[in-house]
Amino acid sequence: MGKTYKINIAGCERELPLCEVSENLDIAAFVMFGDVEVTVAAARELLKICPEHDVIVTAEAKGIPLGYEMARQEKGEYVVARKGLKVYMPEYINVEVRSITTLSLQRLYIGADDIEKIKGKRVLIIDDVISTGESLTALKKLVEKAGGNTVGMAAVLAEGDAADRKDIYFLEKLPVFPK
């Protein structure tokens, strides 16, 4: 294993591998998939600090475990904005998003059933890591298109300058690593 960054997330110590995103910058890769201990603990701690809400919205794919676990712990609902259209989504809305960890422009979609879960509701938008905030901005636009009211945006980690934002809830700061 190459260079790593040690972090404590909701009482769970982890070593995150450093990954190159450009010739001038590395980031610490945080992936919740398969890490049940961190997912459960982070969901519990985020629910303590986030505003009251009716439904959670997250983007496919890395926010899904967190969205599920937060909804499970509070016996609520969550919606996943999909990165591709599915056959069961004949009626949908979408927005464009460009993420720091994805090379190309993407779209996020929600279908009619999920639009109904959001319409007129207080929505908490969540993700695993907030860096540039592009994913959150896209999700907020999607929630607005669906007729929901975003009451908060949250993540497990706020990376780089995102940790200075006053409009998000997060558990830990995650530095970036200039070369």
Secondary structure by P-SEA (a helix, b strand, c coil): ccbbbbbbcccbbbbbbbbbccccbbbbbbbcccaaaaaaaaaaaaaaccccccbbbbccccaaaaaaaaaaaacbbbbbbcccccccccccccbbbbbccccbbbbbbbcaaaaaaccccbbbbbccccccaaaaaaaaaaaaaabbbbcccccccccccccccccccccbbbbbbcc
